[in-house]
Amino acid sequence: MENDAGERAVRGTGRAWTEFQQAAIAHGAGELLVSAAAGSGKTAVLAERCARLVCEGWREGLGVDNLLVLTFTEAAAAEMKSRIAGALEAKLRTLDSQDRTGEEKRKATSHFAVLAHGG
């Protein structure tokens, strides 16, 4: 579903993303540089991308310990860690609502625990 600003809701995220934000979130594994103006949603996009990679990439062995996310300040790094943990928590709620069990949920939960408790 698209709104007046040309943004589309991304399933399971609870928010609308622009076409460019969607492309960054969906970008496959590998390097990605996100550069945009202040307040444009870079942190939210990167947090969503990291959560998606962890939740969807566990079969390939991808976890939070495989991610390198660089920021310019320690405060920005703390914010990024918090946002990634929040995005993972949201993904866990989605897994709950889809009545998923087993390995997928266990892996996502373990990665959330690492982020939430100082991993």
DSSP file with accessible surface (Angstrom, degrees, kcal/mol):
  #  RESIDUE AA STRUCTURE BP1 BP2  ACC     N-H-->O    O-->H-N    N-H-->O    O-->H-N    TCO  KAPPA ALPHA  PHI   PSI    X-CA   Y-CA   Z-CA
    1    1 A M              0   0  189      0, 0.0     8,-1.8     0, 0.0     2,-0.4   0.000 360.0 360.0 360.0 132.4    0.0    0.0    0.0
    2    2 A E  B     -A    8   0A 104      6,-0.2     6,-0.2    14,-0.1     2,-0.1  -0.829 360.0-151.6-108.6 140.2    1.4    3.4   -1.0
    3    3 A N    >   -     0   0   69      4,-2.4     3,-1.8    -2,-0.4     4,-0.0  -0.373  40.4 -85.5 -99.1-175.1    0.8    6.7    0.7
    4    4 A D  T 3  S+     0   0  177      1,-0.3    -1,-0.0     2,-0.1    -2,-0.0   0.750 125.6  57.8 -63.4 -25.5    0.7   10.3   -0.7
    5    5 A A  T 3  S-     0   0   75      2,-0.1    -1,-0.3     1,-0.0     3,-0.1   0.365 120.0-106.2 -87.0   6.1    4.5   10.6   -0.2
    6    6 A G  S <  S+     0   0   31     -3,-1.8    13,-0.3     1,-0.3     2,-0.3   0.701  74.9 141.3  78.8  17.0    5.2    7.6   -2.4
    7    7 A E        -     0   0   56     11,-0.1    -4,-2.4     9,-0.1     2,-0.4  -0.700  38.8-150.2 -94.2 146.5    6.1    5.5    0.5
    8    8 A R  E     -AB   2  17A 118      9,-2.7     9,-2.8    -2,-0.3     2,-0.3  -0.938  19.2-117.1-116.2 140.9    5.1    1.8    0.8
    9    9 A A  E     - B   0  16A  62     -8,-1.8     2,-0.6    -2,-0.4     7,-0.2  -0.541  26.6-140.6 -72.5 133.4    4.4   -0.1    3.9
   10   10 A V    >>  -     0   0   40      5,-1.6     3,-2.2    -2,-0.3     4,-0.6  -0.885  29.1-104.9 -98.9 124.8    6.9   -3.0    4.3
   11   11 A R  T 34 S+     0   0  217     -2,-0.6    -1,-0.0     1,-0.3     0, 0.0  -0.181 100.5   9.1 -51.6 128.3    5.3   -6.1    5.7
   12   12 A G  T 34 S+     0   0   36      1,-0.1    -1,-0.3    82,-0.0    82,-0.1   0.383 107.8  87.5  86.0  -3.4    6.1   -6.7    9.3
   13   13 A T  T <4 S-     0   0   26     -3,-2.2    -2,-0.1     2,-0.2     3,-0.1   0.686  80.8-138.4-100.9 -22.1    7.8   -3.3   10.0
   14   14 A G  S  < S+     0   0   82     -4,-0.6     2,-0.3     1,-0.2    -3,-0.1   0.647  72.1  78.6  75.6  12.4    4.8   -1.2   11.0
   15   15 A R  S    S-     0   0  110     -5,-0.4    -5,-1.6    -7,-0.1     2,-0.3  -0.964  78.5-108.5-146.8 166.4    6.0    1.7    9.0
   16   16 A A  E     -B    9   0A  27     -2,-0.3     2,-0.3    -7,-0.2    -7,-0.3  -0.749  29.9-164.4 -98.1 143.5    6.2    3.1    5.5
   17   17 A W  E     -B    8   0A   3     -9,-2.8    -9,-2.7    -2,-0.3    24,-0.0  -0.948  19.7-117.9-125.2 148.7    9.5    3.3    3.6
   18   18 A T     >  -     0   0   43     -2,-0.3     4,-2.9   -11,-0.2     5,-0.2  -0.276  38.9-100.1 -74.2 170.2   10.5    5.2    0.4
   19   19 A E  H  > S+     0   0  146    -13,-0.3     4,-2.0     1,-0.2     5,-0.1   0.905 125.4  47.8 -58.1 -42.0   11.6    3.2   -2.6
   20   20 A F  H  > S+     0   0  165      2,-0.2     4,-2.0     1,-0.2    -1,-0.2   0.891 111.2  50.0 -70.0 -37.6   15.3    4.0   -1.8
   21   21 A Q  H  > S+     0   0   26      2,-0.2     4,-2.5     1,-0.2    -2,-0.2   0.924 110.0  51.1 -64.8 -42.7   14.9    2.9    1.8
   22   22 A Q  H  X S+     0   0   54     -4,-2.9     4,-2.5     1,-0.2    -2,-0.2   0.901 108.4  52.4 -59.7 -41.3   13.2   -0.3    0.7
   23   23 A A  H  X S+     0   0   62     -4,-2.0     4,-1.0    -5,-0.2    -1,-0.2   0.902 110.2  47.9 -63.3 -40.1   16.1   -1.0   -1.6
   24   24 A A  H  < S+     0   0   15     -4,-2.0     3,-0.4     2,-0.2    -2,-0.2   0.921 112.9  48.0 -67.0 -41.5   18.6   -0.5    1.2
   25   25 A I  H  < S+     0   0    9     -4,-2.5    -2,-0.2     1,-0.2    -1,-0.2   0.913 116.3  43.4 -64.3 -41.3   16.7   -2.8    3.5
   26   26 A A  H  < S+     0   0   66     -4,-2.5    -1,-0.2    -5,-0.2    -2,-0.2   0.584  82.3 125.0 -84.4  -8.9   16.3   -5.5    0.9
   27   27 A H     <  -     0   0   75     -4,-1.0     3,-0.1    -3,-0.4    -3,-0.0  -0.227  65.2-115.6 -53.5 133.6   19.9   -5.3   -0.3
   28   28 A G        -     0   0   43      1,-0.2    -1,-0.1     3,-0.0    25,-0.1   0.049  49.1 -58.5 -63.6 178.0   21.5   -8.7   -0.1
   29   29 A A  S    S+     0   0   85     24,-0.1     2,-0.2     3,-0.0    -1,-0.2  -0.261  97.5  66.2 -58.4 146.1   24.4   -9.6    2.2
   30   30 A G  S    S-     0   0   46     -3,-0.1    -3,-0.0     2,-0.1     0, 0.0  -0.703  90.0 -24.6 127.7 179.5   27.5   -7.6    1.6
   31   31 A E        +     0   0  178     -2,-0.2     2,-0.3     2,-0.0    -3,-0.0  -0.263  53.5 176.0 -65.7 147.6   28.7   -4.0    1.9
   32   32 A L        -     0   0   62      2,-0.0     2,-0.5    -5,-0.0    -2,-0.1  -0.943  16.1-158.2-153.1 127.6   26.2   -1.1    1.8
   33   33 A L        -     0   0  155     -2,-0.3     2,-0.6     2,-0.0    -2,-0.0  -0.947   8.1-165.9-106.6 125.0   26.8    2.6    2.3
   34   34 A V        +     0   0   41     -2,-0.5     2,-0.4     2,-0.0    -2,-0.0  -0.960  13.9 170.1-112.6 117.3   23.7    4.6    3.3
   35   35 A S        +     0   0  109     -2,-0.6     2,-0.3     7,-0.0    -2,-0.0  -0.992  14.7 130.9-130.6 123.1   24.2    8.4    3.0
   36   36 A A        -     0   0   51     -2,-0.4     3,-0.1     0, 0.0     5,-0.1  -0.966  55.0 -68.2-160.9 171.4   21.4   10.8    3.3
   37   37 A A    >   -     0   0   73     -2,-0.3     3,-1.6     1,-0.1     5,-0.3  -0.182  64.5 -80.5 -65.8 159.3   20.4   14.1    5.1
   38   38 A A  T 3  S+     0   0   97      1,-0.2    -1,-0.1     2,-0.1     0, 0.0  -0.309 117.0  19.2 -58.9 139.0   19.8   14.3    8.8
   39   39 A G  T 3  S+     0   0   85     -3,-0.1    -1,-0.2     1,-0.1    -2,-0.1   0.581  87.4 118.9  77.7  11.3   16.4   13.1    9.9
   40   40 A S  S <  S-     0   0   45     -3,-1.6    -2,-0.1    -4,-0.1    -3,-0.1   0.541  89.6 -98.8 -89.4  -6.3   15.9   11.1    6.7
   41   41 A G  S  > S+     0   0   19     -4,-0.1     4,-2.6    -5,-0.1     5,-0.2   0.634  74.0 140.8 102.0  18.1   15.6    7.7    8.5
   42   42 A K  H  > S+     0   0   59     -5,-0.3     4,-2.7     1,-0.2     5,-0.2   0.929  75.7  47.7 -58.5 -47.3   19.1    6.3    8.0
   43   43 A T  H  > S+     0   0   46      1,-0.2     4,-2.6     2,-0.2    -1,-0.2   0.928 113.1  47.8 -63.1 -43.5   19.3    4.7   11.4
   44   44 A A  H  > S+     0   0   12      2,-0.2     4,-2.5     1,-0.2    -1,-0.2   0.911 112.6  49.7 -63.3 -40.9   15.8    3.2   11.1
   45   45 A V  H  X S+     0   0    3     -4,-2.6     4,-2.6     2,-0.2    -2,-0.2   0.940 113.0  45.5 -63.9 -47.1   16.7    1.8    7.7
   46   46 A L  H  X S+     0   0   36     -4,-2.7     4,-2.7    -5,-0.2    -2,-0.2   0.899 112.3  51.4 -66.4 -37.9   20.0    0.3    8.9
   47   47 A A  H  X S+     0   0    3     -4,-2.6     4,-2.5    -5,-0.2    -1,-0.2   0.937 112.0  46.7 -63.2 -43.9   18.4   -1.2   12.0
   48   48 A E  H  X S+     0   0   17     -4,-2.5     4,-2.6    -5,-0.2    -2,-0.2   0.911 112.4  50.6 -63.4 -42.1   15.6   -2.8    9.9
   49   49 A R  H  X S+     0   0   14     -4,-2.6     4,-2.8     2,-0.2    -2,-0.2   0.938 111.1  47.9 -61.9 -45.7   18.2   -4.1    7.4
   50   50 A C  H  X S+     0   0    6     -4,-2.7     4,-2.5     2,-0.2     5,-0.2   0.928 112.7  48.3 -62.0 -45.0   20.3   -5.7   10.2
   51   51 A A  H  X S+     0   0    0     -4,-2.5     4,-2.9     1,-0.2     5,-0.3   0.916 112.6  49.0 -62.0 -42.0   17.3   -7.3   11.8
   52   52 A R  H  X S+     0   0   39     -4,-2.6     4,-2.8     1,-0.2     5,-0.4   0.937 111.0  49.8 -63.3 -44.9   16.2   -8.7    8.5
   53   53 A L  H  X S+     0   0   18     -4,-2.8     4,-1.8     1,-0.2    -2,-0.2   0.917 114.7  43.9 -60.9 -43.2   19.6  -10.0    7.7
   54   54 A V  H  X S+     0   0    1     -4,-2.5     4,-0.6    -5,-0.2    -2,-0.2   0.945 117.7  43.6 -67.8 -46.6   19.8  -11.8   11.1
   55   55 A C  H  < S+     0   0    8     -4,-2.9    -2,-0.2    -5,-0.2    -1,-0.2   0.850 126.1  32.0 -70.1 -33.7   16.3  -13.2   11.1
   56   56 A E  H  < S+     0   0  104     -4,-2.8     3,-0.3    -5,-0.3    -1,-0.2   0.636 118.2  53.6 -97.2 -15.1   16.5  -14.3    7.5
   57   57 A G  H ><>S+     0   0    6     -4,-1.8     5,-2.2    -5,-0.4     3,-1.3   0.388  72.1 100.8-103.1   5.5   20.1  -15.2    7.3
   58   58 A W  G ><5S+     0   0   36     -4,-0.6     3,-1.8     1,-0.3    -1,-0.2   0.846  76.2  62.8 -63.0 -28.8   20.5  -17.5   10.2
   59   59 A R  G 3 5S+     0   0  158     -3,-0.3    -1,-0.3     1,-0.3    -2,-0.1   0.819 105.2  47.3 -64.4 -28.3   20.4  -20.6    7.9
   60   60 A E  G < 5S-     0   0  151     -3,-1.3    -1,-0.3     2,-0.1    -2,-0.2   0.292 126.7-102.7 -92.4   7.0   23.6  -19.3    6.3
   61   61 A G  T < 5S+     0   0   55     -3,-1.8     2,-0.5     1,-0.3    -3,-0.2   0.633  70.5 150.9  84.8  13.6   25.2  -18.7    9.7
   62   62 A L      < +     0   0   36     -5,-2.2    -1,-0.3    -9,-0.1     2,-0.3  -0.683  13.6 152.8 -83.8 127.8   24.6  -14.9    9.7
   63   63 A G    >   -     0   0    1     -2,-0.5     3,-2.2    48,-0.0     4,-0.3  -0.823  61.7 -82.1-140.2-178.2   24.2  -13.4   13.2
   64   64 A V  G >  S+     0   0   22      1,-0.3     3,-1.4    -2,-0.3    -2,-0.0   0.815 124.4  63.3 -61.0 -27.5   24.7  -10.2   15.0
   65   65 A D  G 3  S+     0   0  132      1,-0.3    -1,-0.3     3,-0.0    -3,-0.0   0.602  98.6  56.6 -74.1  -6.8   28.4  -11.1   15.4
   66   66 A N  G <  S+     0   0   91     -3,-2.2     2,-0.4     2,-0.0    -1,-0.3   0.418  89.5  95.3 -99.1  -1.3   28.8  -11.0   11.6
   67   67 A L    <   -     0   0   47     -3,-1.4     2,-0.5    -4,-0.3   -17,-0.0  -0.745  50.8-168.9 -96.3 140.4   27.6   -7.4   11.2
   68   68 A L        +     0   0  143     -2,-0.4     2,-0.5     2,-0.0    -3,-0.0  -0.968  12.1 174.1-124.8 109.8   29.8   -4.4   11.1
   69   69 A V        -     0   0   48     -2,-0.5     2,-0.4     8,-0.0    -2,-0.0  -0.980  14.0-158.2-119.0 119.1   27.8   -1.2   11.4
   70   70 A L        +     0   0  138     -2,-0.5     2,-0.3     2,-0.0    -2,-0.0  -0.813  14.1 173.3-103.9 138.3   29.9    2.0   11.5
   71   71 A T        -     0   0   51     -2,-0.4     3,-0.0     1,-0.0     6,-0.0  -0.820  37.2-119.3-130.7 172.8   28.7    5.3   13.0
   72   72 A F  S    S+     0   0  209     -2,-0.3     2,-0.3     1,-0.1     3,-0.1   0.723  89.4  30.8 -89.5 -21.9   30.5    8.6   13.6
   73   73 A T  S  > S-     0   0   77      1,-0.1     4,-2.0     0, 0.0     5,-0.1  -0.916  74.3-119.2-135.1 160.7   30.0    8.9   17.4
   74   74 A E  H  > S+     0   0  178     -2,-0.3     4,-2.5     2,-0.2     5,-0.2   0.873 116.8  55.1 -64.7 -35.9   29.7    6.6   20.4
   75   75 A A  H  > S+     0   0   77      1,-0.2     4,-2.3     2,-0.2    -1,-0.2   0.918 108.1  48.0 -63.0 -41.9   26.2    8.1   21.0
   76   76 A A  H  > S+     0   0   38      2,-0.2     4,-2.6     1,-0.2    -1,-0.2   0.883 110.5  52.5 -65.7 -36.2   25.2    7.2   17.5
   77   77 A A  H  X S+     0   0   43     -4,-2.0     4,-2.6     2,-0.2    -2,-0.2   0.917 109.2  48.6 -65.6 -42.0   26.6    3.7   18.0
   78   78 A A  H  X S+     0   0   63     -4,-2.5     4,-2.3     2,-0.2    -2,-0.2   0.913 112.4  49.0 -63.8 -41.3   24.5    3.3   21.2
   79   79 A E  H  X S+     0   0   83     -4,-2.3     4,-2.6     2,-0.2    -2,-0.2   0.917 111.1  50.1 -63.2 -42.5   21.4    4.5   19.3
   80   80 A M  H  X S+     0   0   11     -4,-2.6     4,-2.7     2,-0.2     5,-0.2   0.932 110.2  49.5 -62.9 -45.1   22.1    2.1   16.5
   81   81 A K  H  X S+     0   0   75     -4,-2.6     4,-2.5     1,-0.2    -1,-0.2   0.931 112.5  48.3 -60.1 -43.0   22.5   -0.8   18.9
   82   82 A S  H  X S+     0   0   76     -4,-2.3     4,-2.4     1,-0.2    -1,-0.2   0.911 112.5  48.2 -63.6 -42.7   19.2    0.1   20.6
   83   83 A R  H  X S+     0   0   99     -4,-2.6     4,-2.6     2,-0.2    -1,-0.2   0.881 110.8  50.2 -67.8 -38.7   17.4    0.4   17.3
   84   84 A I  H  X S+     0   0   11     -4,-2.7     4,-2.7     2,-0.2     5,-0.2   0.936 111.0  49.6 -64.7 -43.3   18.7   -2.9   16.0
   85   85 A A  H  X S+     0   0   12     -4,-2.5     4,-2.5    -5,-0.2    -2,-0.2   0.923 112.1  49.0 -60.6 -41.7   17.6   -4.6   19.2
   86   86 A G  H  X S+     0   0   31     -4,-2.4     4,-2.3     2,-0.2    -1,-0.2   0.902 110.8  49.3 -63.8 -41.4   14.2   -3.0   18.8
   87   87 A A  H  X S+     0   0   12     -4,-2.6     4,-2.2     2,-0.2    -2,-0.2   0.898 111.7  49.2 -66.1 -39.3   13.9   -4.1   15.2
   88   88 A L  H  X S+     0   0    0     -4,-2.7     4,-2.3     2,-0.2    -2,-0.2   0.912 109.7  52.0 -65.0 -40.1   14.8   -7.6   16.2
   89   89 A E  H  X S+     0   0   90     -4,-2.5     4,-2.0     1,-0.2    -2,-0.2   0.917 109.1  50.1 -62.3 -41.0   12.3   -7.5   19.0
   90   90 A A  H  X S+     0   0   25     -4,-2.3     4,-2.0     1,-0.2    -1,-0.2   0.899 108.9  51.9 -63.1 -40.5    9.6   -6.5   16.5
   91   91 A K  H  X S+     0   0   32     -4,-2.2     4,-2.5     1,-0.2    -1,-0.2   0.887 106.9  54.0 -63.3 -37.5   10.6   -9.3   14.2
   92   92 A L  H  X S+     0   0   18     -4,-2.3     4,-2.4     2,-0.2    -2,-0.2   0.907 106.7  50.8 -63.2 -40.6   10.2  -11.7   17.1
   93   93 A R  H  X S+     0   0  143     -4,-2.0     4,-2.6     2,-0.2    -1,-0.2   0.898 109.4  51.7 -62.5 -37.9    6.7  -10.4   17.7
   94   94 A T  H  X S+     0   0   34     -4,-2.0     4,-1.7     2,-0.2    -2,-0.2   0.918 108.5  50.2 -63.8 -42.9    6.0  -11.1   14.0
   95   95 A L  H  <>S+     0   0   11     -4,-2.5     5,-2.7     1,-0.2    -2,-0.2   0.906 110.7  50.6 -61.5 -40.0    7.3  -14.6   14.3
   96   96 A D  H ><5S+     0   0   80     -4,-2.4     3,-1.7     1,-0.2    -2,-0.2   0.930 109.5  49.6 -61.5 -44.7    5.0  -15.0   17.3
   97   97 A S  H 3<5S+     0   0   97     -4,-2.6    -1,-0.2     1,-0.3    -2,-0.2   0.777 109.4  51.7 -68.4 -24.2    2.0  -13.8   15.4
   98   98 A Q  T 3<5S-     0   0   77     -4,-1.7    -1,-0.3    -5,-0.2    -2,-0.2   0.368 113.0-123.4 -88.9   3.4    2.9  -16.1   12.5
   99   99 A D  T < 5 +     0   0  134     -3,-1.7     2,-0.3     1,-0.2    -3,-0.2   0.863  51.4 166.5  57.3  38.2    3.0  -18.9   15.1
  100  100 A R      < +     0   0   99     -5,-2.7     2,-0.3    -6,-0.1    -1,-0.2  -0.628   6.9 172.1 -82.0 145.2    6.5  -19.8   14.1
  101  101 A T    >   +     0   0  114     -2,-0.3     3,-0.5     4,-0.0     4,-0.2  -0.803  32.5  36.5-137.1 179.2    8.4  -22.1   16.4
  102  102 A G  T 3> S-     0   0   50     -2,-0.3     4,-2.3     1,-0.2     3,-0.2  -0.399 108.0  -4.6  81.9-147.6   11.7  -24.0   16.5
  103  103 A E  H 3> S+     0   0   80      1,-0.2     4,-2.6     2,-0.2     5,-0.3   0.838 125.6  55.9 -60.3 -41.8   15.0  -23.0   15.1
  104  104 A E  H <> S+     0   0   34     -3,-0.5     4,-2.0     1,-0.2    -1,-0.2   0.944 113.9  39.3 -59.9 -49.0   14.0  -19.7   13.4
  105  105 A K  H  > S+     0   0   64     -4,-0.2     4,-2.7    -3,-0.2     5,-0.2   0.900 114.2  54.3 -69.4 -39.5   12.6  -18.2   16.6
  106  106 A R  H  X S+     0   0  129     -4,-2.3     4,-2.3     2,-0.2    -2,-0.2   0.934 110.4  46.6 -60.4 -44.5   15.3  -19.6   18.8
  107  107 A K  H  X S+     0   0   64     -4,-2.6     4,-2.2     2,-0.2    -1,-0.2   0.938 113.1  47.9 -63.8 -46.9   18.0  -18.0   16.6
  108  108 A A  H  X S+     0   0    3     -4,-2.0     4,-2.3    -5,-0.3    -2,-0.2   0.918 112.1  50.9 -61.5 -40.8   16.3  -14.6   16.5
  109  109 A T  H  X S+     0   0   61     -4,-2.7     4,-2.4     1,-0.2    -1,-0.2   0.917 108.9  50.5 -63.8 -42.0   15.8  -14.7   20.3
  110  110 A S  H  X S+     0   0   47     -4,-2.3     4,-1.9    -5,-0.2    -1,-0.2   0.900 110.8  48.9 -65.2 -38.0   19.4  -15.5   20.9
  111  111 A H  H  X S+     0   0   23     -4,-2.2     4,-1.9     2,-0.2    -1,-0.2   0.907 110.4  51.1 -69.3 -36.9   20.6  -12.6   18.7
  112  112 A F  H  X S+     0   0   45     -4,-2.3     4,-3.1     1,-0.2     5,-0.2   0.933 108.2  52.7 -62.5 -42.9   18.2  -10.2   20.4
  113  113 A A  H  X S+     0   0   40     -4,-2.4     4,-1.9     1,-0.2     6,-0.2   0.897 106.3  53.3 -61.8 -39.3   19.5  -11.3   23.8
  114  114 A V  H  <>S+     0   0   63     -4,-1.9     5,-3.8     1,-0.2    -1,-0.2   0.945 115.3  40.1 -60.8 -46.5   23.1  -10.6   22.7
  115  115 A L  H ><5S+     0   0   24     -4,-1.9     3,-1.1     3,-0.2    -2,-0.2   0.916 115.4  50.2 -68.5 -43.8   22.2   -7.1   21.7
  116  116 A A  H 3<5S+     0   0   46     -4,-3.1    -1,-0.2     1,-0.3    -2,-0.2   0.789 114.7  43.8 -70.1 -24.8   19.9   -6.4   24.6
  117  117 A H  T 3<5S-     0   0  158     -4,-1.9    -1,-0.3    -5,-0.2    -2,-0.2  -0.042 126.7 -84.0-116.2  29.7   22.4   -7.5   27.2
  118  118 A G  T < 5       0   0   55     -3,-1.1    -3,-0.2     1,-0.1    -2,-0.1   0.742 360.0 360.0  86.0  26.2   25.6   -5.9   26.0
  119  119 A G      <       0   0   72     -5,-3.8    -1,-0.1    -6,-0.2    -5,-0.0   0.005 360.0 360.0 -72.6 360.0   26.9   -8.4   23.4
